Amino acid sequence: MITIKNYRLEPTTAANGRTGTLSTEWLREAVNKLMRDKRDALEEAGTDTSLFYNHDTASGRTRVEYPLIIYHSIDGMFYLTGINKGAFALEKLAELTTDDALFTSFRKEKAGGEFGIGITSQSRSYSLIEWRPIHHKSREAFMQLSMTEKVIELNNRLGKHITNELGKYLNIGMEGLKLEIDDITRVYEPVSYKKHKYPAFDIRFTANLSLPPMITLGNHQALGYGRVVPQ
């Protein structure tokens, strides 16, 4: 069982004029600025502020675990998803954010609560939006595969993402997992991130697994890529 809380953020007029070009990287920086302004109050309330930028405070390195705060851009709107300790952190930040220069509102969404993630007796259907399953170092080798080989590789990657990212880091049992990619509904032009190119896909898949909406899988999951949409 995990706790998920979702918040919708509406940029102010000054920021809203640029939302067509704003990315989730901008959103993360904006929210982190908001967090830094309120760091003392957040930490006094017991919040782990390092969750906002997914870095270990002592070493400065990226946390090698599932991100507990995820930044989304969906249909021109910005959202934050908090999981477990991340849900608590967002709740405290929202309580402290009543008037801000960047956002006119910091509103809790209804699609949250307690979710049981795990193996089910029946298969369920999902979409995965802008999933980035292939690391940039493996892109050239992946592109040389046949279409059949690519589908097999993507199936393998999806299984690893679920078992490693959700199973290992969120401590969820995945024994007996069965999944299959049913369709690749969109192939994006290789997308750039920090000057590297990543293949990206929208897919539909079935699995004997219960997954909540707004969690993510794959590379750059903290920035909202590989968003799970239950069907």
C-alpha positions as CSV (number, residue, x, y, z in Angstrom):
1,M,0.0,0.0,0.0
2,I,1.3,3.4,-0.9
3,T,0.1,6.9,-0.4
4,I,-0.3,9.3,-3.4
5,K,-1.3,12.9,-3.4
6,N,-1.6,15.0,-6.5
7,Y,-1.6,18.8,-6.8
8,R,-2.4,21.1,-9.7
9,L,-0.4,24.3,-10.1
10,E,-1.6,27.2,-12.1
11,P,1.1,29.6,-13.2
12,T,0.6,33.4,-12.6
13,T,-0.1,35.6,-15.6
14,A,3.6,36.4,-16.0
15,A,4.5,32.7,-16.2
16,N,1.4,31.7,-18.1
17,G,2.4,33.7,-21.1
18,R,5.3,31.2,-21.5
19,T,3.6,27.9,-20.7
20,G,3.8,26.8,-24.3
21,T,7.6,26.7,-23.9
22,L,7.8,25.8,-20.2
23,S,8.9,22.2,-19.4
24,T,8.8,20.1,-16.3
25,E,12.4,21.1,-15.8
26,W,11.1,24.7,-15.4
27,L,8.4,23.4,-13.1
28,R,11.0,21.6,-10.9
29,E,13.2,24.6,-10.7
30,A,10.1,26.8,-9.8
31,V,8.9,24.5,-7.1
32,N,12.4,24.1,-5.7
33,K,12.7,27.9,-5.4
34,L,9.4,27.9,-3.6
35,M,10.6,25.1,-1.3
36,R,13.9,26.9,-0.6
37,D,12.0,30.0,0.5
38,K,10.1,27.9,3.0
39,R,12.8,25.4,3.8
40,D,13.1,26.2,7.5
41,A,9.3,25.8,8.1
42,L,9.2,22.6,6.0
43,E,12.1,21.0,7.9
44,E,10.6,22.1,11.2
45,A,7.5,20.2,10.2
46,G,9.5,17.1,9.6
47,T,9.7,17.3,5.8
48,D,12.7,15.8,3.9
49,T,13.3,18.7,1.5
50,S,15.9,16.7,-0.5
51,L,12.9,14.8,-2.1
52,F,12.1,17.9,-4.1
53,Y,15.2,17.7,-6.2
54,N,15.9,14.0,-5.8
55,H,19.5,14.5,-4.6
56,D,21.2,13.3,-1.4
57,T,21.9,16.4,0.7
58,A,25.2,15.1,2.1
59,S,26.8,13.9,-1.2
60,G,25.0,16.1,-3.7
61,R,24.4,13.0,-5.9
62,T,21.2,11.9,-7.5
63,R,19.3,9.5,-5.3
64,V,19.4,5.9,-6.8
65,E,15.8,5.1,-6.0
66,Y,12.3,5.8,-7.2
67,P,11.5,9.6,-7.1
68,L,8.9,10.4,-4.4
69,I,8.0,13.7,-6.0
70,I,7.2,13.7,-9.7
71,Y,6.7,16.8,-11.9
72,H,4.1,16.6,-14.7
73,S,3.0,18.7,-17.7
74,I,-0.3,17.4,-19.0
75,D,-2.4,19.2,-21.6
76,G,-0.9,22.6,-20.8
77,M,-1.3,22.2,-17.0
78,F,1.3,21.5,-14.4
79,Y,0.9,18.8,-11.7
80,L,2.9,17.4,-8.8
81,T,2.6,13.9,-7.6
82,G,3.9,12.9,-4.1
83,I,4.4,9.3,-3.0
84,N,4.7,8.3,0.7
85,K,7.2,10.8,2.2
86,G,6.8,12.9,-1.0
87,A,3.1,13.1,-0.4
88,F,3.7,14.5,3.1
89,A,6.3,17.0,1.7
90,L,3.8,18.3,-0.9
91,E,1.1,18.6,1.7
92,K,3.3,20.7,3.9
93,L,4.4,22.9,1.0
94,A,0.8,23.4,-0.1
95,E,-0.1,24.5,3.4
96,L,2.6,27.1,3.4
97,T,1.8,28.4,-0.1
98,T,-1.0,30.9,0.0
99,D,0.4,33.6,-2.2
100,D,3.3,33.2,-4.6
101,A,4.7,35.1,-7.5
102,L,4.8,32.0,-9.8
103,F,1.6,30.2,-9.1
104,T,-1.9,31.5,-8.5
105,S,-3.0,28.2,-6.9
106,F,-1.5,25.1,-5.4
107,R,-4.6,22.9,-5.4
108,K,-5.0,19.3,-4.2
109,E,-6.6,17.0,-6.8
110,K,-9.1,14.2,-6.0
111,A,-7.1,11.4,-7.8
112,G,-5.1,10.5,-4.8
113,G,-5.2,8.4,-1.6
114,E,-4.1,5.0,-0.6
115,F,-3.3,2.6,-3.4
116,G,-2.5,-1.1,-3.3
117,I,0.1,-1.8,-6.0
118,G,0.7,-5.5,-6.7
119,I,0.0,-8.6,-8.6
120,T,-3.6,-9.3,-9.5
121,S,-5.5,-12.4,-10.6
122,Q,-6.7,-10.7,-13.8
123,S,-4.8,-8.7,-16.4
124,R,-5.4,-4.9,-16.6
125,S,-4.7,-2.5,-19.4
126,Y,-2.6,0.7,-19.2
127,S,-1.1,3.3,-21.4
128,L,2.4,4.7,-20.9
129,I,2.9,8.3,-22.1
130,E,6.3,9.5,-23.6
131,W,8.1,6.5,-22.1
132,R,11.9,6.7,-22.4
133,P,13.0,3.1,-21.9
134,I,16.4,3.3,-23.7
135,H,19.4,5.0,-22.2
136,H,21.2,7.3,-24.6
137,K,24.3,5.1,-24.5
138,S,22.2,2.2,-25.8
139,R,20.3,4.2,-28.5
140,E,22.4,3.3,-31.5
141,A,22.4,-0.4,-30.7
142,F,18.6,-0.3,-30.2
143,M,18.1,1.4,-33.5
144,Q,20.0,-1.4,-35.3
145,L,17.4,-4.0,-34.1
146,S,14.6,-5.3,-36.3
147,M,11.1,-4.3,-35.4
148,T,10.4,-7.7,-33.8
149,E,13.7,-7.4,-31.8
150,K,12.7,-3.9,-30.7
151,V,9.4,-5.1,-29.4
152,I,11.0,-7.9,-27.4
153,E,13.6,-5.4,-26.0
154,L,10.9,-3.0,-25.0
155,N,8.9,-5.8,-23.3
156,N,12.0,-6.7,-21.4
157,R,12.7,-3.1,-20.4
158,L,9.2,-2.6,-19.2
159,G,9.4,-5.6,-17.0
160,K,12.7,-4.4,-15.5
161,H,11.3,-0.9,-14.9
162,I,8.3,-2.3,-13.0
163,T,10.3,-4.9,-11.0
164,N,13.3,-2.6,-10.3
165,E,11.7,0.8,-9.9
166,L,8.4,-0.2,-8.2
167,G,9.3,-3.6,-6.8
168,K,12.7,-2.8,-5.4
169,Y,12.5,0.8,-4.3
170,L,8.9,0.9,-3.1
171,N,9.2,-2.6,-1.6
172,I,6.3,-4.1,-3.6
173,G,6.2,-7.9,-4.4
174,M,6.3,-8.6,-8.1
175,E,6.6,-12.4,-8.1
176,G,4.5,-13.9,-10.9
177,L,4.4,-10.7,-13.0
178,K,3.2,-11.2,-16.5
179,L,3.0,-8.3,-19.0
180,E,2.9,-7.7,-22.7
181,I,3.1,-4.6,-24.9
182,D,-0.1,-4.6,-27.0
183,D,0.6,-1.6,-29.2
184,I,3.1,1.2,-29.8
185,T,0.7,4.1,-30.5
186,R,3.3,6.8,-31.0
187,V,7.1,6.9,-31.8
188,Y,8.6,10.3,-31.0
189,E,11.6,11.8,-32.7
190,P,14.6,11.1,-30.4
191,V,14.2,13.6,-27.6
192,S,17.1,15.6,-26.1
193,Y,18.0,15.8,-22.5
194,K,21.2,17.3,-21.3
195,K,22.5,17.1,-24.9
196,H,21.8,13.4,-25.2
197,K,19.2,11.8,-27.4
198,Y,16.6,9.3,-26.1
199,P,14.0,7.2,-28.0
200,A,10.5,7.8,-26.6
201,F,7.2,6.0,-27.1
202,D,3.5,6.0,-26.2
203,I,2.5,2.4,-25.6
204,R,-0.4,0.3,-24.5
205,F,0.3,-2.8,-22.4
206,T,-1.5,-5.4,-20.2
207,A,-0.2,-6.8,-17.0
208,N,-1.5,-8.8,-14.1
209,L,-0.7,-5.8,-12.0
210,S,-2.6,-3.0,-10.2
211,L,-1.0,0.4,-10.9
212,P,-2.3,3.9,-9.9
213,P,-2.4,6.9,-12.3
214,M,0.3,9.6,-12.3
215,I,3.3,7.3,-11.4
216,T,6.0,7.1,-14.0
217,L,8.5,4.5,-15.4
218,G,11.7,4.6,-17.3
219,N,14.4,7.3,-17.7
220,H,13.6,10.8,-16.4
221,Q,10.6,9.6,-14.5
222,A,10.9,12.5,-11.9
223,L,10.1,14.8,-14.8
224,G,6.9,13.1,-15.7
225,Y,8.1,10.9,-18.6
226,G,6.6,7.4,-18.8
227,R,3.4,8.4,-17.1
228,V,1.0,5.5,-16.3
229,V,-2.6,5.9,-17.4
230,P,-4.9,3.1,-16.3
231,Q,-7.5,2.2,-19.0
